[in-house]
Amino acid sequence: MPATSSELRTMRLPVFSQGALPVGPQRLDPRDPDGLESARCGQHRVTAEDFVLGDDDGVLFIPLSSAAEVAEVAATIRDTERSQAAKMHLGTTFRHQARRGDYLAARDWDATITFRQHLRMFGGEIEE
């Protein structure tokens, strides 16, 4: 008997789906010829050459050869976000941390400047 959704959560087994289908599959399609070598998730083909990460927000497929680089960038983003959150918890608004007044003044001077460009000027960007 298949496990229920609550049982899967209790087991902490990572399962990604778009919802529960209590009656199970209604048909048995032929297996893809590459079925034991790769898997498909929407338009993406995943193989042993990929690193797969998932959480409540979604799934990320990364070429295994880039996993260390992606992990390094992700750690930097995590650390920056945690630092910003800690400052907000202590009362420093994100507007203040992002120097919003300086951004508005710069945008008045040059309407083409983006918020991301402004953040880059003092190392405030997190997604670079």
N, CA, C and O of each residue as an XYZ file, in Angstrom:
512
protein
N       0.846     -1.174      0.000
C       0.000      0.000      0.000
C       0.892      1.238      0.000
O       1.818      1.322      0.807
N       0.637      2.200     -0.884
C       1.446      3.415     -0.936
C       1.280      4.252      0.326
O       0.244      4.213      0.990
N       2.322      5.004      0.635
C       2.271      5.884      1.799
C       1.379      7.080      1.501
O       1.301      7.544      0.364
N       0.707      7.572      2.538
C      -0.107      8.767      2.376
C       0.781     10.004      2.448
O       1.939      9.920      2.854
N       0.238     11.142      2.055
C       1.009     12.389      2.106
C       1.506     12.667      3.518
O       2.654     13.071      3.700
N       0.660     12.456      4.516
C       1.088     12.730      5.897
C       2.174     11.754      6.336
O       3.079     12.130      7.081
N       2.093     10.511      5.882
C       3.140      9.549      6.217
C       4.468      9.938      5.571
O       5.527      9.798      6.183
N       4.408     10.420      4.344
C       5.628     10.855      3.667
C       6.252     12.033      4.400
O       7.473     12.096      4.537
N       5.418     12.986      4.882
C       5.957     14.121      5.644
C       6.592     13.632      6.942
O       7.645     14.130      7.338
N       5.967     12.670      7.604
C       6.508     12.129      8.853
C       7.849     11.447      8.620
O       8.755     11.555      9.446
N       7.979     10.742      7.493
C       9.228     10.057      7.165
C      10.294     11.032      6.703
O      11.470     10.680      6.612
N       9.876     12.273      6.407
C      10.780     13.300      5.891
C      11.425     12.855      4.573
O      12.570     13.195      4.275
N      10.667     12.096      3.806
C      11.115     11.635      2.503
C      10.880     12.758      1.497
O       9.750     13.230      1.371
N      11.920     13.203      0.771
C      11.718     14.307     -0.167
C      10.896     13.864     -1.372
O      11.357     13.066     -2.188
N       9.685     14.382     -1.478
C       8.792     14.071     -2.582
C       8.317     15.387     -3.166
O       7.897     16.279     -2.429
N       8.377     15.515     -4.465
C       7.953     16.734     -5.141
C       6.797     16.379     -6.059
O       6.919     15.516     -6.928
N       5.685     17.047     -5.858
C       4.518     16.774     -6.686
C       3.675     18.029     -6.781
O       3.887     18.998     -6.052
N       2.727     17.995     -7.681
C       1.805     19.115     -7.817
C       0.524     18.849     -7.043
O      -0.453     19.584     -7.186
N       0.520     17.819     -6.236
C      -0.649     17.499     -5.429
C      -0.795     16.003     -5.266
O      -0.060     15.230     -5.880
N      -1.733     15.597     -4.447
C      -1.980     14.177     -4.199
C      -3.020     13.654     -5.181
O      -3.977     14.359     -5.502
N      -2.848     12.450     -5.652
C      -3.804     11.797     -6.532
C      -4.148     10.463     -5.884
O      -3.488      9.456     -6.144
N      -5.181     10.450     -5.038
C      -5.449      9.261     -4.234
C      -5.754      7.995     -5.017
O      -5.532      6.895     -4.509
N      -6.256      8.121     -6.243
C      -6.579      6.906     -6.998
C      -5.389      6.354     -7.761
O      -5.474      5.263     -8.323
N      -4.284      7.080     -7.793
C      -3.097      6.598     -8.488
C      -3.209      6.776     -9.989
O      -4.164      7.381    -10.478
N      -2.236      6.251    -10.724
C      -2.245      6.418    -12.180
C      -3.449      5.726    -12.806
O      -3.885      4.668    -12.352
N      -3.966      6.336    -13.839
C      -5.119      5.761    -14.537
C      -4.709      4.932    -15.753
O      -5.537      4.241    -16.346
N      -3.430      5.004    -16.121
C      -2.943      4.236    -17.269
C      -1.468      3.918    -17.035
O      -0.803      4.544    -16.209
N      -0.988      2.956    -17.761
C       0.415      2.587    -17.673
C       1.045      2.839    -19.037
O       0.872      2.056    -19.971
N       1.786      3.954    -19.134
C       2.440      4.298    -20.398
C       3.725      3.498    -20.540
O       4.316      3.086    -19.542
N       4.159      3.276    -21.770
C       5.442      2.591    -21.969
C       6.573      3.416    -21.369
O       6.544      4.646    -21.406
N       7.549      2.743    -20.827
C       8.698      3.431    -20.232
C       9.507      4.102    -21.324
O       9.718      3.537    -22.397
N       9.953      5.301    -21.043
C      10.837      6.034    -21.952
C      12.102      5.193    -22.134
O      12.599      4.631    -21.158
N      12.632      5.091    -23.349
C      13.842      4.284    -23.574
C      15.020      4.710    -22.688
O      15.867      3.888    -22.338
N      15.066      5.992    -22.331
C      16.138      6.486    -21.457
C      15.712      6.508    -19.991
O      16.372      7.137    -19.164
N      14.625      5.832    -19.668
C      14.039      5.894    -18.331
C      14.962      5.492    -17.193
O      14.789      5.964    -16.069
N      15.922      4.646    -17.452
C      16.849      4.236    -16.394
C      18.125      5.072    -16.403
O      18.986      4.911    -15.538
N      18.243      5.964    -17.383
C      19.423      6.823    -17.506
C      19.127      8.276    -17.163
O      20.031      9.024    -16.791
N      17.870      8.678    -17.286
C      17.511     10.069    -17.054
C      16.072     10.150    -16.574
O      15.321      9.176    -16.616
N      15.714     11.336    -16.119
C      14.345     11.601    -15.702
C      13.930     12.937    -16.285
O      14.769     13.797    -16.550
N      12.650     13.104    -16.480
C      12.124     14.375    -16.995
C      11.280     15.028    -15.908
O      10.500     14.383    -15.207
N      11.471     16.320    -15.808
C      10.644     17.134    -14.925
C      10.205     18.315    -15.778
O      10.955     19.273    -15.962
N       8.992     18.240    -16.294
C       8.546     19.250    -17.245
C       9.400     19.184    -18.484
O       9.530     18.125    -19.097
N       9.981     20.299    -18.860
C      10.819     20.335    -20.067
C      12.270     19.971    -19.785
O      13.083     19.931    -20.709
N      12.607     19.709    -18.543
C      13.997     19.463    -18.163
C      14.307     17.971    -18.132
O      13.519     17.166    -17.636
N      15.455     17.625    -18.664
C      15.968     16.254    -18.616
C      17.100     16.232    -17.604
O      18.050     17.006    -17.714
N      17.004     15.355    -16.628
C      17.971     15.278    -15.538
C      18.695     13.941    -15.623
O      18.071     12.893    -15.791
N      20.029     13.991    -15.503
C      20.839     12.774    -15.573
C      21.763     12.723    -14.360
O      21.685     13.574    -13.474
N      22.627     11.729    -14.327
C      23.612     11.611    -13.257
C      24.633     12.745    -13.313
O      25.419     12.918    -12.382
N      24.626     13.513    -14.392
C      25.530     14.660    -14.536
C      24.945     15.923    -13.907
O      25.538     16.997    -14.001
N      23.784     15.794    -13.267
C      23.118     16.937    -12.649
C      23.045     16.761    -11.138
O      23.027     15.649    -10.610
N      23.003     17.898    -10.473
C      22.822     17.951     -9.024
C      21.435     18.535     -8.808
O      21.129     19.598     -9.350
N      20.595     17.874     -8.039
C      19.214     18.305     -7.851
C      19.006     18.710     -6.398
O      19.320     17.959     -5.474
N      18.471     19.908     -6.217
C      18.146     20.422     -4.886
C      16.678     20.784     -4.867
O      16.143     21.261     -5.868
N      16.021     20.566     -3.745
C      14.621     20.946     -3.654
C      14.241     21.323     -2.241
O      14.800     20.812     -1.270
N      13.287     22.222     -2.142
C      12.721     22.589     -0.856
C      11.275     22.998     -1.087
O      10.722     22.748     -2.158
N      10.664     23.621     -0.094
C       9.264     24.004     -0.207
C       9.019     25.016     -1.318
O       7.886     25.161     -1.778
N      10.057     25.715     -1.755
C       9.899     26.737     -2.788
C      10.082     26.204     -4.197
O       9.734     26.893     -5.157
N      10.613     25.009     -4.351
C      10.786     24.464     -5.691
C      11.979     23.558     -5.807
O      12.576     23.153     -4.810
N      12.320     23.243     -7.046
C      13.413     22.324     -7.356
C      14.389     23.034     -8.281
O      13.995     23.793     -9.166
N      15.662     22.773     -8.056
C      16.715     23.388     -8.853
C      17.587     22.282     -9.437
O      18.051     21.399     -8.716
N      17.807     22.338    -10.746
C      18.675     21.384    -11.427
C      19.954     22.117    -11.804
O      19.909     23.128    -12.504
N      21.087     21.617    -11.345
C      22.378     22.269    -11.579
C      23.314     21.251    -12.213
O      23.415     20.122    -11.733
N      24.003     21.635    -13.288
C      25.023     20.717    -13.808
C      26.025     20.405    -12.689
O      26.515     21.316    -12.023
N      26.318     19.153    -12.488
C      27.218     18.734    -11.422
C      28.541     19.485    -11.483
O      29.142     19.775    -10.449
N      28.992     19.796    -12.682
C      30.261     20.498    -12.844
C      30.203     21.928    -12.295
O      31.251     22.524    -12.046
N      29.012     22.487    -12.103
C      28.861     23.854    -11.589
C      28.384     23.888    -10.145
O      28.205     24.972     -9.590
N      28.174     22.739     -9.523
C      27.569     22.681     -8.195
C      28.375     23.444     -7.144
O      27.786     24.139     -6.315
N      29.695     23.334     -7.155
C      30.514     24.029     -6.152
C      30.397     25.537     -6.306
O      30.288     26.256     -5.312
N      30.418     26.018     -7.535
C      30.294     27.454     -7.793
C      28.918     27.970     -7.355
O      28.819     29.031     -6.739
N      27.872     27.226     -7.672
C      26.520     27.613     -7.279
C      26.390     27.599     -5.757
O      25.764     28.488     -5.179
N      26.974     26.601     -5.110
C      26.919     26.529     -3.647
C      27.616     27.726     -3.001
O      27.155     28.247     -1.985
N      28.722     28.155     -3.592
C      29.451     29.314     -3.062
C      28.606     30.591     -3.177
O      28.522     31.374     -2.230
N      27.989     30.789     -4.333
C      27.123     31.961     -4.528
C      25.922     31.884     -3.585
O      25.542     32.885     -2.979
N      25.327     30.701     -3.462
C      24.167     30.532     -2.582
C      24.531     30.839     -1.129
O      23.739     31.449     -0.411
N      25.714     30.424     -0.693
C      26.148     30.709      0.677
C      26.318     32.210      0.892
O      25.978     32.729      1.955
N      26.837     32.901     -0.103
C      26.989     34.359     -0.009
C      25.626     35.031      0.091
O      25.434     35.927      0.913
N      24.677     34.603     -0.740
C      23.324     35.160     -0.693
C      22.693     34.885      0.675
O      22.106     35.779      1.285
N      22.819     33.646      1.149
C      22.268     33.290      2.461
C      22.844     34.175      3.553
O      22.104     34.696      4.387
N      24.156     34.347      3.555
C      24.801     35.144      4.600
C      24.362     36.607      4.543
O      24.127     37.234      5.576
N      24.254     37.144      3.329
C      23.814     38.531      3.172
C      22.381     38.693      3.662
O      22.076     39.638      4.390
N      21.500     37.775      3.269
C      20.104     37.860      3.701
C      19.975     37.713      5.212
O      19.169     38.408      5.831
N      20.755     36.822      5.813
C      20.709     36.663      7.272
C      21.195     37.924      7.973
O      20.639     38.325      8.996
N      22.228     38.542      7.426
C      22.743     39.780      8.003
C      21.699     40.885      7.916
O      21.476     41.617      8.880
N      21.060     41.002      6.752
C      20.019     42.007      6.592
C      18.858     41.750      7.553
O      18.340     42.681      8.169
N      18.460     40.511      7.675
C      17.357     40.165      8.577
C      17.715     40.478     10.033
O      16.884     40.987     10.785
N      18.957     40.170     10.424
C      19.391     40.458     11.798
C      19.349     41.957     12.070
O      18.925     42.384     13.144
N      19.785     42.750     11.105
C      19.752     44.209     11.269
C      18.312     44.711     11.362
O      18.009     45.603     12.154
N      17.424     44.130     10.547
C      16.015     44.525     10.611
C      15.419     44.165     11.970
O      14.633     44.924     12.537
N      15.802     43.004     12.480
C      15.314     42.569     13.795
C      15.743     43.548     14.886
O      15.035     43.736     15.876
N      16.905     44.168     14.699
C      17.407     45.141     15.671
C      16.906     46.560     15.396
O      17.256     47.495     16.116
N      16.074     46.720     14.339
C      15.455     48.011     14.101
C      15.958     48.784     12.906
O      15.437     49.865     12.630
N      16.949     48.285     12.179
C      17.437     48.983     10.986
C      16.628     48.502      9.789
O      16.761     47.354      9.365
N      15.799     49.372      9.250
C      14.938     48.972      8.142
C      15.760     48.618      6.909
O      16.905     49.045      6.762
N      15.153     47.832      6.029
C      15.837     47.513      4.784
C      16.008     48.771      3.944
O      17.011     48.918      3.246
N      15.042     49.675      4.004
C      15.176     50.943      3.271
C      16.465     51.654      3.665
O      17.180     52.185      2.815
N      16.749     51.658      4.957
C      17.981     52.307      5.432
C      19.210     51.520      4.958
O      20.179     52.105      4.475
N      19.161     50.203      5.098
C      20.294     49.373      4.679
C      20.572     49.527      3.185
O      21.727     49.510      2.760
N      19.516     49.676      2.392
C      19.664     49.784      0.932
C      19.899     51.227      0.487
O      19.991     51.510     -0.707
N      19.996     52.128      1.454
C      20.250     53.540      1.149
C      19.249     54.068      0.121
O      19.613     54.635     -0.909
N      17.980     53.857      0.446
C      16.902     54.214     -0.483
C      16.935     55.692     -0.867
O      16.723     56.029     -2.032
N      17.197     56.577      0.094
C      17.276     58.006     -0.214
C      18.340     58.305     -1.252
O      18.122     59.103     -2.164
N      19.502     57.657     -1.111
C      20.580     57.837     -2.088
C      20.142     57.330     -3.464
O      20.466     57.930     -4.489
N      19.402     56.221     -3.472
C      18.927     55.671     -4.741
C      17.969     56.641     -5.419
O      18.092     56.898     -6.617
N      17.018     57.179     -4.663
C      16.057     58.112     -5.250
C      16.759     59.350     -5.794
O      16.390     59.858     -6.853
N      17.770     59.840     -5.074
C      18.531     61.003     -5.551
C      19.301     60.657     -6.828
O      19.338     61.449     -7.769
N      19.908     59.481     -6.854
C      20.659     59.061     -8.044
C      19.719     58.885     -9.231
O      20.072     59.219    -10.362
N      18.538     58.367     -8.976
C      17.568     58.156    -10.052
C      17.052     59.497    -10.584
O      16.778     59.628    -11.777
N      16.919     60.493     -9.697
C      16.529     61.827    -10.164
C      17.596     62.400    -11.087
O      17.280     63.098    -12.051
N      18.845     62.109    -10.796
C      19.961     62.604    -11.604
C      20.091     61.822    -12.905
O      20.377     62.393    -13.957
N      19.871     60.468    -12.822
C      19.990     59.595    -13.990
C      18.839     58.593    -13.946
O      18.893     57.621    -13.193
N      17.807     58.822    -14.741
C      16.592     57.996    -14.705
C      16.822     56.562    -15.160
O      15.949     55.714    -14.973
N      17.975     56.274    -15.752
C      18.226     54.910    -16.236
C      18.819     54.007    -15.163
O      18.898     52.795    -15.361
N      19.241     54.570    -14.026
C      19.871     53.739    -12.988
C      18.835     52.803    -12.370
O      17.729     53.219    -12.025
N      19.209     51.555    -12.240
C      18.313     50.567    -11.631
C      18.666     50.394    -10.162
O      19.751     50.770     -9.718
N      17.738     49.822     -9.423
C      17.979     49.577     -8.008
C      19.161     48.630     -7.826
O      19.966     48.796     -6.909
N      19.256     47.644     -8.701
C      20.367     46.686     -8.619
C      21.708     47.392     -8.846
O      22.684     47.109     -8.152
N      21.753     48.310     -9.818
C      22.987     49.066    -10.047
C      23.334     49.893     -8.809
O      24.497     49.976     -8.414
N      22.329     50.493     -8.210
C      22.550     51.264     -6.985
C      23.138     50.373     -5.888
O      24.109     50.751     -5.233
N      22.560     49.211     -5.693
C      23.049     48.302     -4.649
C      24.487     47.875     -4.921
O      25.277     47.730     -3.987
N      24.835     47.672     -6.193
C      26.201     47.278     -6.552
C      27.232     48.315     -6.130
O      28.381     47.978     -5.843
N      26.818     49.578     -6.094
C      27.757     50.661     -5.778
C      28.371     50.537     -4.378
O      29.456     51.058     -4.124
N      27.676     49.850     -3.480
C      28.209     49.707     -2.122
C      28.167     48.261     -1.627
O      28.245     48.010     -0.425
N      28.044     47.313     -2.557
C      28.082     45.898     -2.175
C      26.798     45.417     -1.536
O      26.815     44.444     -0.781
N      25.684     46.072     -1.818
C      24.413     45.683     -1.225
C      23.627     44.660     -2.014
O      22.601     44.175     -1.538
N      24.084     44.316     -3.216
C      23.355     43.342     -4.024
C      23.591     41.946     -3.466
O      24.627     41.671     -2.862
N      22.613     41.069     -3.679
C      22.775     39.701     -3.176
C      22.710     38.666     -4.286
O      23.104     37.519     -4.075
N      22.233     39.033     -5.442
C      22.015     38.043     -6.490
C      23.016     38.168     -7.618
O      22.663     38.003     -8.786
N      24.245     38.454     -7.287
C      25.276     38.604     -8.307
C      26.315     37.512     -8.144
O      27.278     37.457     -8.909
